[in-house]
Amino acid sequence: MPRQFPLKTFRGSRLRSTAAVCTTLSALAATSLITGPSVAEPFSAGPCALRRTEAHHSEGLDTWNAAYPRPARRLDAVMVFLSFPDSAPRTTPAQLTADHFPATSRFFERASYGRFTLRPHPLRHWIRMPKPSTAYAIQRDWRPEDRAAYLRDALAAADPAVDFSRYDVVYFVADPDAPGVDSDATKVVNLDTPLRADGADVRRVVTVFEKHPPDRLVLAHETGHVFDLPDLYHRPVDGKGDWDTYVGDWDLMGSQFGLAPDLFGWHKWKLGWLEPRQVVCVRDSGTTRLTLEPLGAGPGLPVTGAAGAPAFGLGHGTKLVVVRTGPDSVLAFEARGPVGNDVATCRSGILVYRVRSGAQSGDGPVQVIDAHPHTEACWENSVYPPLADAPVALGESFTVPGTKVRVEAEGRTASGAWTVKITVG
């Protein structure tokens, strides 16, 4: 069990009354998404960095939206377990904690090359909600007034036991067996007006309604939103089409079930996990040759070398190549292979994708470009087989459709890096 912070005491002025909590929330008729930048922090990103726009979870990275915690240090997360009068829990807080941790922390530790640690602080007991689970009408497309009532009651019930000022991330985890709990409703609620608890702003809450055991890496996906990352899946209008046409298996924010769920190099750049020297900006016409490390390779992690044997020593070299294609768009190139979070990847090679900073979360801000549009791979376990073989394989070359940009995977080094040629003509 991860170490906990001490529970809140009932002495002094730290404890806010239930009435005060309810007053704060009663002014919130509905929760809503924060649609634009608030406070910007400068970010040294170079000429290929897109400008952050008003789009929700914009992929621009010239500045950091300070309304979100930046995962470039250790962050502490509290897990509050909520039970209801209409159901006796059949699981324990310890079991539900184990559903998500240490898997979530390990994902981010690998993705960040050890630069970021997410430390959970789960309560050891249930917090009783005042109303039956069915009273909140929990569902994926939650009515704002029902969602606000749920948050109001959850914060009021938890406030005597939790000092919210100690935590960067808040998880409200509902009893998965309560009759009114819908496992499809797990999401991050972003508040237009932050709530106040224990002298601190609570700007967003991860509401967890997962079944036990939960979807793979679902909490890592939702936590990505806490760090201003967008949804990369395509949501069909009728809900019946394919959700994974934009990025397939290739980023956690597209699907937590992906075979290669490591975050795109663009996201790692945005979050501060790549150093400026690890990003190459191709600005002029002509040919650029470079050595590109597998995105998932961190210091001390083995990758497959040129002869197929494990090799070490990667982790500090170039991870991402960017070609500017417009005021709010770029092409990105990165090497993907079976290492780190991508250990189960379907195909290795140079992955090509387009980034648009003006596109909203869920509207295709990142789209993988398929180097093999007429074939598919790993149909038995890929979330979207047509994109499972998207990377440019060893010895292949590929011209990005609609552009004069061409990439060639020329070879592999003894350590497992890729030698790449990019031509802009």
N, C-alpha and C positions, 0 to 999 in steps of 0.2 A: 504494500500500500504506500503510495507516495506520501511524503511528509506533508502534514497539514499546518496551516496557520492556526493559531489559537482561535477558538470561538469567541465571538463578541461577548463582552461582559455587559452587565446591566448597570454599571456605575458610570457617572460622569455624563458628558454631553454627546458622546459618540453615537449612542443609540437613538435613532429617530423613532418617534411614535408611529404606530400603525396609521393613525389619523393623518399624520403629516405625509406619509407615503401615499395614502389614498388621495389626499388633496392634490399632490403633484400629478398623479396619473389621471385623476378625474378631469383635469383640464385638457387631456389628450383625447379628443373625440375619436381619433383614428391614428394608427401608425402609418408612416409612409416612408418611401425610399428617399434618401438624400440624393438629389439629382445632379448636383454640381459641386465643384470645388469650394471649399470653405477657406481654410488657412493653408497657404502653400509654403513649403519649405524648399529652398533652392536645392537642386540636385545636379551635380556635375556629370553630364551625360554625353556631351559631344554633339557633333553636327548631324548625326543620324538619329538622334533621339526625337521622337514625336512629341509635340506639345500636348499637354493634358487639356482636354476639352470639357464642356459641360455634360458630356455623356456620362450616365451612371457607370461607375467603375471604368472610367476611360483608360485605354491602354497607353495614353501618353505618359512619358516618364521624365519630362524635363524638370518637374517639381513633384514633391511628395505631398499628398493631401493630409495635413496634420490632424484631421478629424479621425484618422485611423491610426491605430498603433503600428509602428513599423517593426517588423520582426528581424531586427538586426542586433538583438540582444536577448537576454532571458526575459520571457514574459510569463506571468503567473495567471492561471485560469482556475476559477472556482466551478465545481460541479455541484448543483443543487438538485436533489432528487425529490420529485413531487408525486405524492399519492393523493387519492380522491376518496370521498366518503362512499362511493358506489362500488368500490373494488378493493379487496385485500391483496397487496402485492404478492406475487409468486416468485419474484426475484429479490435480490438484496442490492443495496447500493454498491457493495464490493463487486458483485457479478457484473453489474452494468458498467462500472468503471473499467473492469477488465475487458469488456467488449471494445473499448476505444483506446485504452492506454495499456502498455506503452506504444502500441502500433502508431498512433497519431504522432506522438513525439518523435519516434524513430523516423517516420517519413520526413518530417521537417528537418531533422538533424542531418539526414543524408542529402536532402534536396539543397540545403543551405551550406553544405560542406563543413558542417560544424559551427557555422556562424550564428545559428539561432537555436535556442532551447525553449520549448514549450513545457512548462512545469505544471502538472495538474494538482489541484487541491480538492479532492472530493470530500463531501460530507459523508459521515459514516451512518447516517440515519435518514429516514424519510421526513419530508416536510409536508404536513397535511394541508391540502387546498380546502377552502371553505365550501366549495360547490361540487356536485357530481361532475365527472368527466364529460358527460353528455351535455352539460349546461353550456359548454364553451364552443360547441359546433366546430370542433377542430377538423380542418381539411386543408388540402394543398392550397387552394385559392380561398384563403380565409377571409371572412368579412372583417373589415377593419374594427368594427365595434366589438366583435367577439374576441379578436386578437388583443385589443386593448384591455378588455375585461380580464383575460387570462394573465396578461403581464401585470396588471394592477394587483390581482389577487396573489400571484406568485411572489412579487416583490414584497408585498405586505407580510405574507406568511414567512418568508425567508429572512426578513430584516432583523428580527431578534437574534438570529443565529449566525448571521454572516456580516462581516465588516466589508462591504463592497469597495471601500476605498483602497483595499489591499490588492485588488485584482485588476489585470488588464483585459481579461476575457471572462465572460459570464456564460455558462451553460445551464439552462433549465431543462432537466431530463425528466420526462414524464414516465409514470408507471406504464410499461409497454402493454400490459394485459388489461388495463382499464378499458371498459367498453366504448368510451367516446374518443379514444386515442387513435389517430390515423397515421400510420407509419409514413405515408407519402407527404406529410405536412412538415417534416423537418426542414428548417430554413433559418436564415439570419434575419432578424427584424431590425431594420435601421430606423432610427427615430429622428424625425425632423427637428423636434425639440428634445434635447437630452433630458433624461430623468435625473433627479438628485437623490442620492442615497449615501449616507455617512460622509457628507461633505464632498462627494465626488460625482462627476457626470457619468451616467450610464447611457452611452450613445447607441449601443446595439447589444442585442442578446441573441444567442444561438438557442433556439427552441428545438429540443430533440424529442422526437416521438418514435424513434426506431424500435422495431421489434427486437426480440432477444433470441438468437444473436443478430446483430444488425447487418446492414449492407457493408461491404468491404470499403474501408477508408472513407466512409460517409462523413465522419466528423472532421477529417482532414480537409475534405472538400468545403464543408461549411465554414471551417476556420479560415480557409483561403479568402472567403468573402470578408471576414473581419479585417483582412489585410488589403482590402480594396481590389481583389481580383474578381473578374467578371465570370459569369456562366458562359461556357464556350459551346454548350450543346444547342441544337436547333429544336425548338419546341413546336411541333406541328399544330396548326390551328385547330384541328379536330381531335388532337391528342392520340391519333391512331397511326401516324406515320413514324419514320425512323428519326430518333433524337440525335444520332451521332454522325450526321453527314458533314459537319464542319471540321471536326478534328479527330474523329474516330478514337483510337486507343491512346492518343499521343499527349494528353495532358489531363491531370486530375480534375481540372475545372470543366472538362468536357464529360468525363465519366469516371466515377470512383472504381468502376469495374475494369478499367483499361489494362491491357497487357503491359503498356509502357506509360505508367501514370506520372512519371516525373514531370515537374513543371517545366514549361518551355523556357529556353534560355532568355527569351524576352522578359518573362515574368521574374526570372532570377535577377536579371539586370534591374528591373523595376524595384524589386524588394531589397536591393543592395547586396546581393550575394555574389555578384560578379564584380571584379575590379575593372576599372576602365581599360586596363591593358589587356583584359581577356575578351574584349569586344572590338572587332575590326570593322571600321566603317569604310565601305568602298564608295568613293565619291566621284571618281572620274571614269571615263570610257577607257577600255583597254583590258588587259589580263592581269589578274592578281593570283599569285600562288601562295598558299599558306598551309600550315599544319594545324588541324582542328582536332582537339581532344574530344572523346566521348563526353556528352553532357553530364552523364551520371558519375563520371570518374572523379573521385575525391582523393585526397592524400591517403595513401595506404590501402586503397581499394584495388583489387586485381581486375584487369580487363583481359580480353582475349587478344594476344599479340598476333603478329603477322603470320607466325607458323602455327597458330591455333593453341599455343600454350599460354598459361596465365602470365601476365606481365604486370609490373608495378611501376610506380614513379610518376604517374600522372596526377593532375589536380590543380596545377597553377598556370597552365597554358591557355591558349585561345579556345573559347567555348562557343562563341557566337560571331557570325558575319552578317552585316546588315547592308542592304542596298536601298537607298532612298528612291522611291518611285513617285512621290507626290507630296504635297504639303501635309497630308495626314495619313500617309501610307508608306510602308516599307515592305521589302522582301527580307526574310530572315533565313539563315542557313545554319544548321547545327548537326553534329554527328550523334546518332543514337545507336545504342547497342546494349547487350545484356550485362549491365553493371548497375549497382546502386538500386534505385527504385525501379529501374527498367530491366531487372534481371530476367523477367519472363517475356521480354519483347519478342514479337513475331519475326521481324526482319531488321537487319542492321543496315546502316548507310547514312547518307546525308539527307536529312529531312528539310524540306522547303515549305515555308508557310508565309502567308501575307498577314500583316497587322494593320488595322485601321483604328486610329485613335478617336475618330468621331462616331464609331458604332457603339450602340448601347449594349450592355450586358444582355446576352441571349440573342443578339442580332448579328452574330458572326463577326465580332471584333478580331478574331483570329480564324483563319481558314487554311488548313493544310492543302498543299497542291500535290496532286497524285502524279508521281513520275511513271506510274504504270497504270494508266486509266482503263485499260482493257482487261485487267486481271484482278484477282483478289487472293487473299491468303488467310490461313488459320481460321477458316469458317467455323470450326467447332468451338472456339473459345474467344474469338475477337468480338468486340462490341459492334464493329462495322468492318467486315472483311474487305470491302472495296478500297479502304484506306490502310489496311494492315500492311500492305507492301508498298506504301507510298514512297519510302526513301530511295534515293539514288544509290544503287548498289555498286560495289567495287568494280571498277573498269567501265562503268556506264557514264554517259553524259546525258544532260537533259536541258532543253531550252524551255524556260517558263512561258507558258502560253500567253500571248498578247504582249510579250516584252522582247527585248533584245538581250536578255540576261541568260547566260548559259553556265551550268555548273558541271564539273567533271570530277568524279571520285577516282583519282589517279592511282592511289596506292595506300599501303598501310606501313607504319613504322614498326620497328621491333617492339616498341612499348605499347602498341595498339592504337596510336593516333592515326588520323586519316590525312593524307596529302591531297589537297583539293585545289582545283583551278576554277576560278570564276571569271567569266568574260562578260563585260558590259560593252555593247557595240551599237 
